[in-house]
Amino acid sequence: MLNKYNYLYNGEESILNIINPVVKLFGLFVYFILILLKFNYLLFMINIGIVFVLILISNVSFKKYLYIIWKLKYFLILLYLCLYCKNLELIEINMIVFKIMFLILYFNVILFTTSKEDLGKGISIIINMVNLIGIPFKGIMMFIINIYSFIEYFFDTYNDYLLKMEKEGINYLDSNILNKLVFFIKNFKNIWQISKLKLEKRKKELKYRLFDKNRNVKYKYRRRLCLFDYFYVLIYISLIFYYIVQVR
C-alpha cells in the first residue's frame, strides 16, 4: 500500500524489492556521476533505458511516476528558461532537463521499492564504509527512523479514535479546537500505548522479513547479495569501463 503521507514506499513485490539498498544507491551514484561527465549519446540512451526498465519492473503504476514529474513542472520550466537564458543550444537544454528528470525518476524508483528502514540501513552502511572516526551512524539512522515511524503511528491512531467516535455519533472532526484538545488529553495515554505496540510490531515484522528464510513470499529482501545484485552492479561497472575506455 502506498504511504499516504509521502506516497513513497510501495509494498507490492517486485524484483527490485529484493535488491540490496546499498546496491541500488550505488547505481544511483554511478548514474549521477555519468550525467555530470562528458556527454556521450550511447551512454545517455543506455542510462535512460535502464531507468525505463527499472520503472517497468518496479511493479508501480507509471502514472505515479508521471505525477512526480507533474508536481515538479514549475521547477523544470524554470530550469529550462534559465538554461535558455545562458544561450545554450536547444538540444543541450533538452539533454540537461532530461538527465535531471530521469535522475528524479531513478531516485523515486528506489523510494518506491525500498522501505525507509532498509533505505536507512543502506545509507548507514555506506556512511560506515567511509566513517573514519567511529560514529555509530547505523544506530543514529535507526533511531531517527523509529521516531518518524512512531509519529506516523501516533497520528494514525489518533485519527482512528476520531473516526471511532464519529461512528458513535460524536463528531470531533468538525468540532472546535478546545473540544479536540480535551479529547486528545483524555485519550493521550491510550493512543501512546497503542502507537508503541504498533512500533514494536513493526520492528518484529522487519526482523522477520529480513531473517526468516521460510517466509512464503515471492520476493524476499536478503542481507547477502543475490544474483540480481551482482547483475545490477555489473551493468554499472560496465558503463564506467565504457566511459573510461571509449569516452574519456
C-alpha angles and dihedrals in degrees: 000000000000116000103253093211101053105004089227123117113052115202093206112116122249138152089262091061092069096047112106111258090229089058092049091049089048090055091049091050093051091047090051092049093048094053089054095051130076111314119252123176095215093050090045093053092044092051092048090047092051091053090049091051091049090051091050095049095041089084090226123127113262088226090069091058091047089051090057091053090045091054088054096046095113092050091050092047091050090048090050092052093047092052090047090054088055088065093242119160116263094245091053091051091050092049093051093048092047091050091053093044092053092044087057091047091049091052091050092049086061092047092048094050101036126065117228090248093054092043091050091051091048092051092046091050091052091047091048089054089065096030105122098169100052100245109166096236093163092060091044092051093049090048091054092046092050091051091050091048092048091053089051092050092046095055091041089055092045090053090047089055091050092050091047091054090047090056088052090056100261111114110200092160093076097032126105125276094257093058091047090050092051090048091049093051093047093051100033095103094050092045090049093050094047091048090052091051090050091051092049090048090050091052091051092047090050091051091046092050092049101045111025108094093185097060109131102236132119095233125029129187110240128200090213121066116263134197092276090054093053092046090049092051092044092057093055095042087054090052091050090048091049092051093050094047104036109020110031 
